[in-house]
Amino acid sequence: MVAQESPGVTVPENALDDLEVDSENQDAEHSDETKRLNNGDGDSTEANKIINDTVNKEDLACGFPCWQPAWLQQIASKKAYVIVYGLLGMSQTAIGTYFVGTISTIEKRFKLPSSTSGLITSSWDIGSLSTAMVMAYFGSAGHKTRWVATAAILAAMSCYIRYIPQLLYGPGETLAAYNKTTSNMTGNMCNDEKVFPENCSLNSEGLVATIALTLAHIIFGIGTSSYYTLGAAYLDDNTLKNKFPVLFAMATCIRYFGPTLGFLTSSYTLAYYVDSDVTPPFGQNDARWIGAWYKGWIPLGTVHLFLALIMAMFPKILPREAERRVTSGAPLLLSKKSTSIQDFKKTLLRLIKNPILMLNTTSSTFYILGMMGYFIFLPKYIEYQFHRTASNSSLITGLVGLICTAIGVLTSGYIVSKFKPRARYLAAWNVFTETVDIIGHAMFAYLGCYKNDLAGSINQDGTWNLIEECNANCSCMGRLPYSPVCSEDQLTTYYSPCHAGCTEFEMINNTKTFFNCSCIGGSGIATSGACPVDCSNHFIIFLCLLCFMKFLSATGRAGNTIIQFRSVKPEDKSISIALAEVVVCALAFIPAPIMYGFLLDYSCLVWGETCGKTGNCWLYEGKTMRYLLNFTATGFLFIATVLDIGVLCNVGSLKIYDEDVNKEENKDNKETEIHLLEQKK
């Protein structure tokens, strides 16, 4: 650890932990001075004197400009940074996945189609796209952690904005009115011309919610744009190349707890009904259930704000890294490079001409295009394909993501750091994992348990016709709410009691039972809620395959990141990551949610309506949904694999470890010496 006494900065001799000792010993091949200091033959105060003469003490101090107590300097280490960086990423991804886990509920609450929720999701990346390059370029010459922290504060503020629709409209007057009168409602019965009343003055709720959520997502995108660029570059700047893979993998593993935290939080909040003052006559398994989607935003935003303040305390350069650079003869201070527009253009042109960087970035773009549909709509996919509740789908998605992905990231980080495979092997492994992803998604297209037991027939336009001869005289053409009932034999579901031809009902054991249903043979009895479907076996197979694919995909992330970093000059790291982020955002993150949202809408059979306008989808055609999502993903993943083969063909001479660079430098030095000797002769 590093301790600081005001007013100077000192670096104690016992500050090296096991990881740092190993790193120093590897770096000692460069410098006799390093050997002298590490063997105890020198005085570390020499390094301290150089550091204090070269670096502004504020650049090495932990805390805020006006508050830098000595006890706080203990966190100015790479280990502490890995933990805080990982926790900030965990909080950030938890916020993102919490929204993903509540998408289907938000659609039902505000009557939004999936294409609109996809547009809201894409606005996150619009914010990131608009600022990533600028923040990375100017932030790379400044105090990286404070740039990251300032942006993270914006991300925290976006959580509070997401709570605004709930403050304005509460659980929704129409929904509340429906539940308060549900035990006495006959408007959706056969032969009753009264239909469920609509308050069209509330029609603006969906528009206002869309605007608020879109604005919040744009701000969130701005707030997260520097995390992957400046945050990762700061870690790489303060560690040896050999140790970066395992440290980055550790931070990534911590970050991968974020999706689990987000999905678990959404699972918890959605288990509560949106209106705490109302006890609905149906449970979570009913499609009409709307969970308390808003409850997680304030806690998640507050936690993120707290972590952002901790991130802001880290120094511009870690003291141990400063000592290492001095003892190894490396440049100590972060260069005050020019940040002119002209230099920015030159840097950008240099990166665009880099074949490895461009192939790797383009491959990542198509990879994300292929995987984005499952990331955003996986809870909804599970909910409709395997008949799970919204909260249960979020819970399962989070657990699968944590266990399998975290193990994959840690495994790859350890293997890369331990065995140091060459760049070509890392690239080849990426090709292999993506090939497995292609096969897996093709299998998913045929793996489902969806059963369309809804009474009716298909129209020529692909929608579902709910009117049959048995309910033709029931006045069901009006806008009835989705209130499914199940026939007594539990084989057929009807959209509402009216569509089942029911004329009477009564409450039996807290369950609404309908009688005299003309569309149901025999006793003519129906019960509230859709008919149950057992999908356990298919669902277990799906989860096992999904878990294996997530594990395998995660093992390729460490190698992909290393290739991205090592394919450019050290001073171009931040801007190269930002360039990749801009390309991926513009071509993948922004269009993918909208595209997959339209695909889901295309597979819809029964739409809800509000005041004559299309609302959310109540029923999807399962086979169409599976085919569209999985074969679209397969096509994009195939293109990504072809591009990764291009990366494989270009990384043969790429140096990715310290000893590789050291050997190259020693070879160049020997060749220079020989050349000088020959000139003297």
ABEGO torsion letter per residue (X at the ends): XBBBBOABBBBBAAABBAAAAAAAAAAAAABAAAAAAAAGABBAAAAAAAAAAABBAAAABBEBAABBBAAAAAABBAAAAAAAAAAAAAAAAAAAAAAAAAAAAAAAAAGBBAAAAAAAAAAAAAAAAAAAAAAAAAAAABBAAAAAAAAAAAAAAAAAAAAAAAAAAEAEAAAAAAAAAAAABAAABBGBABBBBBBAAAAAAAAAAAAAAAAAAAAAAAAAAAAAAAAAAAAAAABBAAAAAAAAAAAAAAAAAAAAAAAAAAAAAAABBABAABBBABBAABAABBBBAAAAAAAAAAAAAAAAAAAAABBABBAAAAAAAAAAGBBABBBBBBABAAAAAAAAAAAAABAAAAAAAAAAAAAAAAAAAAAAAAAAAAAAAAGBBAAAAAAAAAAAAAAAAAAAAAAAAAAAAAAGBBAAAAAAAAAAAAAAAAAAAAAAAABBABBBABBEBBBAAGBBBABBAAAAAAGAABBBBBBBBBBAAGABBBABAAAAGBABBBBBGGBBBBBGBAABBEAGBBBBEBBBBBAAAAAAAAAAAAAAAAAAAAAAAAAAAAAAAAABBAAAAAAAAAAAAAAAAAAAAAAAAAAAAAAAAAABABBBBBGGBBBBBABBBAAAAAAAAAAAAAAAAAAAAAAAAAAAAAAAABBABAAAAAAAAAAAAAAAAAAAAAAAX
